[in-house]
């Protein structure tokens, strides 16, 4: 039986291949994994027969998909290292360290009626060129292995979980940050994050007193860019009730952080990225175009690079800086995930590079920075230029509709476009003076405010990012802009 992954409803987005669980049949997941391995072998990045690392999040569909991927590896003659339920960066770390390919079954923050597979080569995340190479592979599927619905006739049994994957990830941070959090009381919003227990273990190892909060047996789609109103309320309640120094959490696969201050106010991911890069003494930083402009306005870093949204683009930017022999290169995304492209040397200790999104490094840097400066977490963002960002989204907004609307607003003539956009959004922020098309449509206004519209790469959603000199104004702009966008659904 021949199968092409391009014929399925599962496709590569900004972070791996994703789709509805109903579309992610065993056959589709098997095919993606086989195509990934064939591509690695054809491009001389890996040899058939070597092991593959597989992990997954806590979605109900994840164990089945992991088994289908493991079956593909076994049929390819490659043993599987079962990482079990661990964060995406833990899976990647083990693969990078041992020069093995790895994959993580996760849909990240999107609802559990969807899932996905994140692929890593032995040396890093797959990039857009790798996605093309994977998609072009010709796959031959055994005729008698799958039923008419694309499900395995005989379920594949995963090997025993290898505890080393989890332990190495914990040791990475307990060794570098040894004891720096002594005396801090930190709430851990656990919900259904796969790293919820590992975060507790790491905080304990560093001397903190972690308090488990909000653990859930059902999957909760926590999005670090569009924080749910109930999570805003919960954080404030917990901070007051337990007298916390901070609250930390992650998204579903624990590669994107949530960090609140002592009042339960969640900090923006792009602000966390700047502070984290400062604490690690990074010299050169890469981030997507949607991130807060306080990065440049702070004048802390030797150089900054702006990219399209998605870790593959950030990684490409970091590789370019490394090729220019920049000393300490890092990247971050507006969702908070931090990527370390260079090893960090501090106080006689080394934190090795981990060029994939990670949540734990961010929460530890913020807590350690507050401790080192003998201040509260709420005071840290005040050290940066006053730039505040807010994001929101319209759910169930077809990507093709978003793209069509943005195309209407993007005539070739720049002057005509500025006038068109001013006519539509001028009542919110005044005159449009510049437009950036790096990813979506990012408008800069004469009053230094910003509105950025972008279709999500992972789900049928239209996202709106706004930036201003106060949090209240950024919220006001965002709400007004969402009102305009809501008319697009008519």
CORBELMO-V110989 format. One record per residue. N is the residue number from 0. RES is the residue in one letter. PSI is psi in degrees with one decimal (NA if undefined). Layout:
{{N & RES & PSI} {N & RES & PSI}}
This chain:
{{0 & X & 124.6} {1 & X & 144.1} {2 & X & 136.9} {3 & X & 127.6} {4 & X & -19.9} {5 & X & -13.4} {6 & X & -5.0} {7 & X & 172.4} {8 & X & 11.7} {9 & X & 129.4} {10 & X & 160.0} {11 & X & 134.5} {12 & X & -143.4} {13 & X & -15.6} {14 & X & 76.1} {15 & X & -177.8} {16 & X & 129.8} {17 & X & 157.7} {18 & X & 177.9} {19 & X & 145.3} {20 & X & -36.9} {21 & X & -30.3} {22 & X & -21.4} {23 & X & 65.1} {24 & X & 166.8} {25 & X & -38.7} {26 & X & -44.4} {27 & X & -45.3} {28 & X & -38.4} {29 & X & -43.8} {30 & X & -43.5} {31 & X & -42.8} {32 & X & -43.4} {33 & X & -41.8} {34 & X & -39.7} {35 & X & -48.0} {36 & X & -40.3} {37 & X & -38.5} {38 & X & -45.2} {39 & X & -41.5} {40 & X & -43.0} {41 & X & -29.2} {42 & X & 11.4} {43 & X & 33.6} {44 & X & -9.8} {45 & X & 150.9} {46 & X & 135.2} {47 & X & 136.0} {48 & X & -22.3} {49 & X & 159.1} {50 & X & 159.7} {51 & X & 134.6} {52 & X & 130.4} {53 & X & 129.3} {54 & X & 176.5} {55 & X & 164.8} {56 & X & -165.0} {57 & X & 17.3} {58 & X & 148.4} {59 & X & -31.4} {60 & X & -11.8} {61 & X & -45.5} {62 & X & -40.1} {63 & X & -43.9} {64 & X & -40.1} {65 & X & -42.6} {66 & X & -38.7} {67 & X & -39.6} {68 & X & -40.4} {69 & X & -36.7} {70 & X & -41.3} {71 & X & -40.2} {72 & X & -45.4} {73 & X & -42.7} {74 & X & -20.5} {75 & X & -0.6} {76 & X & 20.8} {77 & X & 126.5} {78 & X & 156.1} {79 & X & 132.1} {80 & X & 110.6} {81 & X & 104.9} {82 & X & -16.9} {83 & X & -151.8} {84 & X & 93.3} {85 & X & 163.6} {86 & X & 150.8} {87 & X & -45.6} {88 & X & -25.3} {89 & X & -40.0} {90 & X & -46.9} {91 & X & -42.7} {92 & X & -44.9} {93 & X & -42.1} {94 & X & -46.3} {95 & X & -42.6} {96 & X & -37.7} {97 & X & 7.1} {98 & X & 46.1} {99 & X & 147.6} {100 & X & 153.4} {101 & X & 157.3} {102 & X & 147.6} {103 & X & 123.1} {104 & X & 109.8} {105 & X & 149.7} {106 & X & 12.2} {107 & X & -118.4} {108 & X & -5.7} {109 & X & 160.0} {110 & X & 157.7} {111 & X & 6.7} {112 & X & -0.1} {113 & X & 159.6} {114 & X & -175.2} {115 & X & 175.7} {116 & X & 122.8} {117 & X & 128.5} {118 & X & 140.0} {119 & X & 134.6} {120 & X & 174.5} {121 & X & -15.1} {122 & X & -7.1} {123 & X & 175.8} {124 & X & 151.7} {125 & X & 142.6} {126 & X & 178.8} {127 & X & -35.1} {128 & X & -34.5} {129 & X & -39.8} {130 & X & -41.6} {131 & X & -41.9} {132 & X & -38.5} {133 & X & -46.9} {134 & X & -24.1} {135 & X & -3.3} {136 & X & 143.1} {137 & X & 124.7} {138 & X & 136.3} {139 & X & 121.9} {140 & X & 136.2} {141 & X & 132.8} {142 & X & -31.7} {143 & X & 8.9} {144 & X & -25.7} {145 & X & 148.2} {146 & X & -175.2} {147 & X & -19.0} {148 & X & 5.4} {149 & X & 18.0} {150 & X & 146.7} {151 & X & 132.3} {152 & X & -36.2} {153 & X & 111.8} {154 & X & 140.9} {155 & X & 135.0} {156 & X & 122.3} {157 & X & 147.8} {158 & X & 169.7} {159 & X & 148.1} {160 & X & 134.3} {161 & X & 111.0} {162 & X & -13.6} {163 & X & -34.2} {164 & X & -47.5} {165 & X & -46.0} {166 & X & -40.6} {167 & X & -35.8} {168 & X & -42.4} {169 & X & -44.9} {170 & X & -31.2} {171 & X & -43.9} {172 & X & -33.2} {173 & X & -30.5} {174 & X & -43.5} {175 & X & -41.0} {176 & X & 20.7} {177 & X & 112.4} {178 & X & 4.3} {179 & X & -11.3} {180 & X & 14.5} {181 & X & 127.5} {182 & X & -10.5} {183 & X & 139.2} {184 & X & 117.1} {185 & X & 124.8} {186 & X & 138.5} {187 & X & 103.6} {188 & X & 105.2} {189 & X & -37.6} {190 & X & -121.6} {191 & X & 25.8} {192 & X & 136.4} {193 & X & -24.1} {194 & X & 13.8} {195 & X & -39.1} {196 & X & -34.5} {197 & X & -40.6} {198 & X & -42.1} {199 & X & -45.3} {200 & X & -41.9} {201 & X & -44.0} {202 & X & -41.5} {203 & X & -42.7} {204 & X & -25.7} {205 & X & 6.0} {206 & X & -1.9} {207 & X & 164.7} {208 & X & 97.6} {209 & X & 142.6} {210 & X & 119.5} {211 & X & 131.5} {212 & X & 141.6} {213 & X & 35.8} {214 & X & 139.6} {215 & X & 138.6} {216 & X & -10.5} {217 & X & 152.3} {218 & X & 132.2} {219 & X & 120.5} {220 & X & 76.3} {221 & X & 121.2} {222 & X & 119.1} {223 & X & -10.7} {224 & X & -25.2} {225 & X & 79.5} {226 & X & 132.1} {227 & X & 143.4} {228 & X & -37.4} {229 & X & -29.6} {230 & X & -29.1} {231 & X & -45.1} {232 & X & -45.4} {233 & X & -44.0} {234 & X & -42.7} {235 & X & -38.9} {236 & X & -46.6} {237 & X & -42.6} {238 & X & -39.9} {239 & X & -43.4} {240 & X & -41.2} {241 & X & 0.8} {242 & X & 57.8} {243 & X & 151.6} {244 & X & -26.5} {245 & X & 165.5} {246 & X & 136.4} {247 & X & 152.2} {248 & X & -179.7} {249 & X & 172.8} {250 & X & -170.7} {251 & X & -42.6} {252 & X & 8.0} {253 & X & 39.4} {254 & X & -4.8} {255 & X & 130.6} {256 & X & 157.8} {257 & X & 130.9} {258 & X & 127.7} {259 & X & 162.1} {260 & X & -171.1} {261 & X & -13.2} {262 & X & -1.8} {263 & X & 17.1} {264 & X & 120.4} {265 & X & 133.5} {266 & X & 146.5} {267 & X & 143.7} {268 & X & -36.2} {269 & X & -25.3} {270 & X & -41.5} {271 & X & -38.6} {272 & X & -42.1} {273 & X & -47.2} {274 & X & -39.5} {275 & X & -44.3} {276 & X & -36.8} {277 & X & -46.3} {278 & X & -35.3} {279 & X & 2.4} {280 & X & 41.5} {281 & X & 143.1} {282 & X & -32.1} {283 & X & 134.6} {284 & X & 139.7} {285 & X & 136.7} {286 & X & 155.0} {287 & X & 164.2} {288 & X & -21.4} {289 & X & -9.8} {290 & X & 157.0} {291 & X & 135.3} {292 & X & 0.5} {293 & X & -19.8} {294 & X & -53.9} {295 & X & -38.3} {296 & X & -18.8} {297 & X & -22.0} {298 & X & 36.6} {299 & X & -32.6} {300 & X & 152.2} {301 & X & -40.9} {302 & X & 153.9} {303 & X & 147.7} {304 & X & 134.4} {305 & X & 137.2} {306 & X & 179.2} {307 & X & 163.8} {308 & X & 133.3} {309 & X & 138.1} {310 & X & -33.3} {311 & X & -37.0} {312 & X & -37.8} {313 & X & -41.7} {314 & X & -41.3} {315 & X & -40.9} {316 & X & -40.4} {317 & X & -39.6} {318 & X & -37.8} {319 & X & -43.1} {320 & X & -38.3} {321 & X & -37.3} {322 & X & -20.1} {323 & X & 9.7} {324 & X & 36.7} {325 & X & 142.9} {326 & X & -59.8} {327 & X & 105.1} {328 & X & 135.2} {329 & X & 167.2} {330 & X & 159.5} {331 & X & 164.4} {332 & X & 162.3} {333 & X & -22.0} {334 & X & -3.2} {335 & X & -18.5} {336 & X & 133.5} {337 & X & 133.9} {338 & X & 126.9} {339 & X & 110.1} {340 & X & -16.8} {341 & X & 150.8} {342 & X & 145.2} {343 & X & 132.4} {344 & X & 117.9} {345 & X & 132.6} {346 & X & 39.4} {347 & X & 8.7} {348 & X & 156.5} {349 & X & 128.8} {350 & X & 111.3} {351 & X & 159.3} {352 & X & 147.5} {353 & X & 84.9} {354 & X & 55.0} {355 & X & 157.6} {356 & X & 134.6} {357 & X & 142.9} {358 & X & -38.1} {359 & X & -40.7} {360 & X & -34.1} {361 & X & -51.0} {362 & X & -35.9} {363 & X & -40.7} {364 & X & -40.8} {365 & X & -46.2} {366 & X & -42.3} {367 & X & -36.1} {368 & X & -44.5} {369 & X & -41.2} {370 & X & -44.6} {371 & X & -35.4} {372 & X & -2.0} {373 & X & 47.0} {374 & X & -179.5} {375 & X & 161.2} {376 & X & -34.0} {377 & X & -23.3} {378 & X & -19.2} {379 & X & -47.9} {380 & X & -22.8} {381 & X & -12.1} {382 & X & -10.5} {383 & X & 160.6} {384 & X & 147.9} {385 & X & 86.2} {386 & X & 126.3} {387 & X & 136.9} {388 & X & 147.8} {389 & X & 142.5} {390 & X & 150.2} {391 & X & 175.7} {392 & X & 153.7} {393 & X & 117.5} {394 & X & 161.6} {395 & X & 41.8} {396 & X & 105.0} {397 & X & 134.8} {398 & X & -38.7} {399 & X & -30.8} {400 & X & -42.8} {401 & X & -47.8} {402 & X & -39.8} {403 & X & -40.5} {404 & X & -43.4} {405 & X & -32.2} {406 & X & -37.3} {407 & X & -29.0} {408 & X & 11.6} {409 & X & 61.7} {410 & X & 157.7} {411 & X & -33.2} {412 & X & 119.9} {413 & X & -41.4} {414 & X & -40.7} {415 & X & -37.7} {416 & X & -43.5} {417 & X & -40.7} {418 & X & -42.8} {419 & X & -45.2} {420 & X & -35.2} {421 & X & -39.3} {422 & X & -34.9} {423 & X & -38.6} {424 & X & 1.2} {425 & X & -29.4} {426 & X & -13.9} {427 & X & -50.3} {428 & X & 6.1} {429 & X & -141.1} {430 & X & 130.8} {431 & X & 127.1} {432 & X & -15.4} {433 & X & 150.0} {434 & X & 134.3} {435 & X & 126.3} {436 & X & 18.3} {437 & X & -41.5} {438 & X & 101.6} {439 & X & -147.3} {440 & X & 109.2} {441 & X & 113.9} {442 & X & 130.2} {443 & X & 132.8} {444 & X & 162.1} {445 & X & -26.2} {446 & X & 13.0} {447 & X & 14.8} {448 & X & 159.4} {449 & X & 137.5} {450 & X & 127.6} {451 & X & 122.2} {452 & X & 134.3} {453 & X & 128.3} {454 & X & 137.4} {455 & X & 145.2} {456 & X & -5.5} {457 & X & -17.1} {458 & X & 161.8} {459 & X & 76.6} {460 & X & 148.4} {461 & X & 119.6} {462 & X & 146.7} {463 & X & 121.4} {464 & X & 136.0} {465 & X & 151.0} {466 & X & 138.4} {467 & X & -177.6} {468 & X & -1.1} {469 & X & 152.7} {470 & X & -38.5} {471 & X & -41.9} {472 & X & -38.6} {473 & X & -39.9} {474 & X & -43.6} {475 & X & -45.4} {476 & X & -43.3} {477 & X & -44.5} {478 & X & -41.7} {479 & X & -41.2} {480 & X & -40.1} {481 & X & -32.0} {482 & X & -39.4} {483 & X & -45.2} {484 & X & -31.5} {485 & X & -25.9} {486 & X & -16.9} {487 & X & -18.8} {488 & X & -11.8} {489 & X & NA}}
